Amino acid sequence: METKTIAVLAGDGVGPEVMHEAVRVANAVVERFKRSTRFVEGLVGGSAFEEYGEHLPPTTLDLCKRSDAILFGSVGGPLHQAHLPKWQGCEANSILALRRNFALAANIRPARVYQQLLAGCPLKNEIVSEGIDLVIIRELLGDVYFGEKSTWSEGGRRYARDVGAYSEDQVAVVARVAFETARKRRGKVTSVDKANVMQTSKLWREVVRETHRDYADVILEDMLVDNCALQLVRNPGQFDVIVTSNLFGDILSDLAAALPGSLGLTPSASLNDERFGLFEPSGGSAPDIAGRGIANPIAQILSVAMMFRFSFDWVDEADALERAVEGALKDGYRTADIFVADGEKVSTAEMADRIIERLG
C-alpha cells in the first residue's frame, strides 16, 4: 500500500489548534478507508523565525519537497507587532515562496452557504434561498504581484509602478483547471477579466476561449470583473466555477468568502500542473483568539478533504469527510463564530469530535 506523506505546517496564531484537529479528523478518515498516510510537522512563519531566523527555513522547504502534499495552517502575528522582524514579510516569505518553489499556479477556493447556516450569510433571504455553491479559481504566479516593480522621484514627485504580465501558457493552465473542475460540478465556467481596457485581459479572454475548444461539454461565459463583483452580491447562485487573474481573484475570492458567514468555513487549494498542492483555510492566524479553544476548525478540516480530492484522487474519502462536516452542522453544533441563537456551542476540539462521530 502506498503511503502518502503530508507536510504539516501549522504556523502561527490559531494555526496549531485547528491543524491538530484537522490531522485528527484526517487520521479517522484514513483509518476508515484503510489508507496509509504519514503526517510530518515543519515550522513556518513566526514560529520558524524564532527557531531559524527566517520564515521558511531550508529544513521546512526540504520536507515539502519530500512530501506528496502540504497541509498549511496560517502565519502572521498581531497588528501592533507587525514592525518586529519576526513578523515583517512573514506571509510573503512563507506563502509566496512556497507558491514559487512548487509552481502552484491555480488557487481553488469554494464558497458554499450551508442550508443550516443561512442566517449567517450577509445577503437577503430571497437571494440566499436560491442556493450558493461556487468555486473561484485564481491564477497565482502572474499579474502585478510577480511583475516588475519600481519606485522613483521626478520633478519633486514620487512615482510607483507595478507591471502586470501574462503568457498564454499561464492562462491556459488555470483555464484547464477551471474546465476540469466544472466537469465534476454543474458544467459552467465564468471567465472574469477586464478585456474592454486591459491588454492582459484581452489575451486572457482569447486563451480561455481557445482552451474551451477541448471542453465542448462545459458552458463558457465571459464577464467583466466589475460586473462579477456586482453579481456575487446580487445573484451569486448563477455561478458554478469562476476563473480569473491573480489580482481580480484575490479580491473576488475574499468577497465570496464572506457569503458562508465565516472564514472558518472556507478552505482552499493551490495546485501545480502535477496536482501537487498546498491546502489551507482562507482565514488568517487570528492571534486575538489563539489558545482559547474557540477557533472554527472546519476550514482546515475541509482543506484536508480538498487534499484527498485534488492531490490524491481519493474521491470517496473526500465525499465522506464533507458529508461528516455537513452532518455535524445539521445536528446543530456550532463554534463561536457561527453560533447565533440555535444549536449547541462547542469548542474547537468538540467540533472535530462531532465530525469524527459522523464519519461512521
C-alpha positions in Angstrom: 0.0 0.0 0.0 1.4 3.4 -1.0 2.0 5.8 1.9 1.2 9.4 1.3 3.5 11.8 3.1 1.9 15.2 4.1 4.0 18.1 5.3 2.1 19.7 8.2 2.9 23.4 8.5 0.7 24.7 11.3 2.2 28.2 11.6 1.1 30.8 14.0 -2.0 32.0 15.9 -4.8 29.6 15.8 -3.0 27.6 13.2 -1.7 24.9 15.6 -5.1 24.5 17.2 -7.1 23.9 14.1 -4.3 21.9 12.5 -4.3 19.5 15.4 -8.0 18.8 15.0 -7.7 18.5 11.2 -5.0 15.9 11.4 -7.1 14.0 14.0 -10.0 14.0 11.6 -7.8 13.1 8.7 -6.5 10.1 10.6 -10.0 9.0 11.3 -10.9 9.1 7.6 -7.7 7.2 6.7 -8.4 4.5 9.2 -11.9 4.1 8.0 -10.9 3.7 4.3 -7.7 1.7 5.1 -5.3 4.2 3.5 -1.8 4.9 4.6 -0.5 8.4 5.4 2.3 10.0 7.3 1.9 13.5 8.7 5.3 15.2 9.3 5.4 18.6 11.1 7.5 21.5 10.0 8.0 25.1 11.1 6.8 28.1 9.1 6.1 31.8 9.7 6.8 33.3 13.1 7.3 30.0 14.8 10.1 29.2 12.2 11.6 32.7 12.7 12.0 32.0 16.4 13.9 28.8 15.7 15.8 29.6 12.5 15.7 33.4 12.0 13.6 33.0 8.8 10.0 32.3 7.9 10.6 29.4 5.5 13.8 27.6 6.6 15.6 25.1 4.3 14.5 22.2 6.6 10.9 23.0 6.0 11.3 23.5 2.3 13.1 20.2 2.1 10.3 18.5 4.0 7.8 19.9 1.5 9.8 18.7 -1.4 9.8 15.1 0.0 6.1 15.2 0.6 3.1 14.4 -1.5 1.1 17.5 -0.4 1.4 20.4 2.0 -1.3 21.0 4.7 -0.8 24.6 5.7 -2.3 26.5 8.7 -1.8 30.2 8.9 1.0 32.7 9.5 1.3 36.2 10.9 1.1 37.9 14.2 -0.7 40.8 16.0 -1.0 44.0 14.0 0.7 46.0 16.8 3.7 43.8 16.4 3.9 44.0 12.6 7.0 46.1 12.7 9.0 43.4 14.5 11.5 41.3 12.4 9.6 38.2 13.5 6.5 39.3 11.5 7.9 41.6 8.8 7.2 40.0 5.4 6.0 36.8 7.2 3.2 35.9 4.8 5.1 36.8 1.6 8.2 34.9 2.8 6.1 31.9 3.6 3.1 31.6 1.2 4.5 33.4 -1.9 7.8 31.5 -1.5 6.0 28.1 -1.4 3.9 29.1 -4.5 7.1 30.0 -6.4 9.1 26.9 -5.3 6.3 24.5 -6.3 4.8 26.4 -9.3 1.4 26.5 -7.6 -0.3 28.2 -10.4 -4.0 27.7 -9.6 -5.8 28.5 -6.4 -9.2 26.8 -5.9 -11.4 28.4 -3.3 -15.0 27.2 -2.8 -17.8 29.3 -1.3 -20.8 27.4 -0.1 -23.6 28.6 2.0 -24.9 25.6 4.1 -28.7 25.4 4.5 -28.2 25.0 8.2 -26.3 28.4 8.3 -28.4 30.6 6.1 -28.8 33.1 8.9 -25.1 33.7 8.8 -25.0 34.8 5.2 -25.0 38.7 4.9 -27.3 38.6 1.9 -31.1 38.8 1.9 -33.0 35.6 2.4 -34.6 35.7 -1.0 -31.1 35.7 -2.6 -29.6 33.0 -0.3 -32.6 30.7 -0.5 -31.8 30.1 -4.2 -28.6 28.3 -3.0 -25.0 29.4 -3.2 -22.3 26.9 -4.1 -19.5 28.2 -6.3 -15.7 27.9 -6.8 -13.3 30.6 -7.6 -10.1 29.6 -9.4 -7.4 32.2 -9.3 -4.2 32.3 -11.2 -1.3 32.6 -8.7 2.0 33.2 -10.5 1.4 36.1 -12.8 -0.1 39.6 -12.8 1.2 42.6 -10.8 2.2 40.5 -7.8 5.1 38.9 -9.7 5.7 41.6 -12.4 8.3 44.3 -12.4 8.1 46.8 -9.6 9.7 50.2 -9.3 9.5 53.5 -7.4 11.2 56.7 -8.4 11.1 60.5 -8.0 10.9 63.0 -10.8 10.3 66.7 -10.7 9.8 66.6 -6.9 7.0 64.0 -7.2 7.1 60.3 -6.2 6.0 57.6 -8.6 5.4 53.9 -8.3 4.8 51.1 -10.9 3.7 47.5 -10.7 3.7 45.7 -14.1 1.1 43.0 -14.7 2.1 40.5 -17.4 0.7 37.1 -18.6 1.9 34.5 -21.0 -0.6 32.4 -22.9 0.7 29.3 -21.1 0.0 30.8 -17.7 -3.6 31.5 -18.7 -4.1 28.0 -20.3 -3.0 26.2 -17.1 -5.7 27.8 -14.9 -8.3 27.6 -17.7 -7.8 23.8 -17.9 -8.2 23.5 -14.1 -11.4 25.5 -14.3 -12.9 23.4 -17.1 -11.9 20.1 -15.4 -13.4 21.4 -12.1 -16.7 22.4 -13.9 -16.9 18.9 -15.4 -17.2 17.5 -11.9 -19.7 20.0 -10.8 -22.5 21.7 -12.8 -20.6 22.2 -16.1 -20.3 26.0 -16.3 -17.3 28.3 -16.3 -17.4 32.1 -16.0 -14.2 33.7 -17.1 -13.7 37.1 -15.5 -11.5 39.8 -16.9 -11.3 43.5 -17.9 -10.9 42.9 -21.7 -12.6 46.2 -22.5 -9.5 48.2 -21.4 -6.6 45.9 -20.5 -4.2 44.0 -22.9 -3.6 41.2 -20.4 -7.3 40.7 -20.1 -7.7 40.6 -23.9 -5.1 37.8 -24.0 -6.8 36.1 -21.1 -10.1 36.0 -22.9 -8.6 34.7 -26.1 -6.7 31.9 -24.5 -9.6 30.8 -22.3 -11.8 30.6 -25.4 -9.1 28.6 -27.2 -8.8 26.2 -24.3 -12.6 25.8 -24.2 -12.5 24.0 -27.6 -11.3 20.9 -25.7 -14.2 21.2 -23.3 -17.3 21.5 -25.5 -19.4 19.8 -22.8 -18.8 22.8 -20.5 -20.6 26.1 -20.8 -18.3 29.2 -21.0 -19.3 32.8 -20.4 -17.2 35.9 -20.2 -17.8 38.6 -17.6 -16.1 41.9 -16.7 -14.7 42.0 -13.2 -16.8 44.9 -12.0 -20.0 43.2 -13.1 -18.8 40.0 -11.5 -18.4 41.8 -8.1 -21.9 43.1 -8.5 -23.4 39.7 -9.4 -21.7 38.0 -6.5 -23.8 40.1 -4.2 -26.9 40.4 -6.3 -27.2 36.8 -7.7 -24.4 34.5 -6.6 -26.5 31.4 -7.3 -25.8 31.9 -11.0 -22.1 30.9 -10.6 -20.6 27.5 -10.8 -16.9 28.0 -11.5 -15.3 31.4 -11.8 -11.8 31.6 -13.3 -9.8 34.8 -13.2 -6.4 36.5 -12.8 -4.3 36.9 -9.7 -5.3 40.4 -8.8 -9.0 40.0 -9.6 -9.1 36.6 -8.0 -7.5 37.9 -4.8 -10.3 40.5 -4.4 -13.3 38.4 -5.6 -12.4 35.3 -3.6 -12.3 37.4 -0.4 -15.7 38.8 -1.3 -17.1 35.3 -1.9 -15.6 34.1 1.3 -17.9 36.4 3.2 -21.0 34.6 1.8 -20.9 31.5 4.0 -20.9 33.8 7.1 -17.4 32.9 8.4 -13.9 32.5 7.1 -13.8 29.5 9.4 -15.9 27.6 6.9 -13.9 28.3 3.7 -10.9 26.0 2.6 -8.6 26.5 -0.3 -6.2 24.5 -2.5 -3.2 25.7 -4.6 -2.1 23.3 -7.3 0.6 22.9 -9.9 0.5 21.0 -13.2 1.3 17.7 -11.5 -1.5 18.1 -8.9 0.9 18.7 -6.1 -0.8 21.1 -3.8 -0.8 23.3 -0.7 -4.1 23.2 1.2 -5.1 25.8 3.7 -8.0 27.7 5.3 -8.9 31.0 3.8 -8.8 32.9 7.1 -5.8 34.3 8.9 -3.9 33.4 12.0 -6.4 35.3 14.3 -3.9 35.8 17.1 -6.6 37.5 19.2 -8.4 34.2 19.8 -5.4 31.9 19.8 -5.1 29.5 22.7 -8.8 29.9 23.7 -10.1 26.8 22.1 -12.9 28.6 20.2 -11.5 28.8 16.7 -13.5 27.0 14.0 -11.6 24.0 12.6 -13.9 23.4 9.7 -12.0 25.3 7.1 -8.8 23.4 8.0 -10.7 20.1 8.0 -12.3 20.8 4.6 -8.8 21.6 3.3 -8.0 18.0 4.1 -10.9 16.9 2.0 -9.6 19.1 -0.9 -6.2 17.4 -0.5 -7.8 14.0 -0.7 -9.8 15.0 -3.8 -7.3 17.1 -5.8 -3.9 15.7 -5.0 -4.6 12.1 -4.0 -7.7 11.4 -6.1 -9.4 9.9 -3.0 -12.9 11.0 -4.0 -14.8 8.7 -1.6 -12.7 9.9 1.3 -13.3 13.5 0.4 -17.0 13.0 0.0 -17.3 11.2 3.3 -15.4 14.0 5.1 -17.5 16.7 3.6 -20.7 14.8 4.5 -19.5 14.5 8.1 -18.9 18.2 8.3 -22.4 18.9 7.0 -23.9 16.3 9.3 -22.3 18.0 12.4 -23.7 21.3 11.2 -27.1 19.8 10.5 -27.2 18.4 14.0 -26.7 21.9 15.4 -23.1 22.0 16.6 -21.6 25.5 16.3 -18.3 27.1 17.2 -18.5 30.7 18.4 -18.0 32.3 15.0 -21.2 30.7 13.6 -23.3 30.4 16.7 -26.4 32.7 16.7 -29.1 31.5 19.0 -29.9 28.0 18.0 -27.8 24.8 18.3 -25.1 23.9 20.7 -21.9 26.0 21.1 -18.9 23.8 21.1 -15.1 24.2 21.3 -12.5 23.7 18.6 -11.9 20.1 19.7 -15.5 19.3 20.3 -16.4 20.3 16.8 -13.8 17.9 15.5 -15.2 15.2 17.8 -18.7 15.7 16.3 -17.3 15.4 12.8 -15.4 12.2 13.6 -18.5 10.7 15.1 -20.4 11.3 11.8 -17.7 9.6 9.7 -19.1 6.3 10.9 
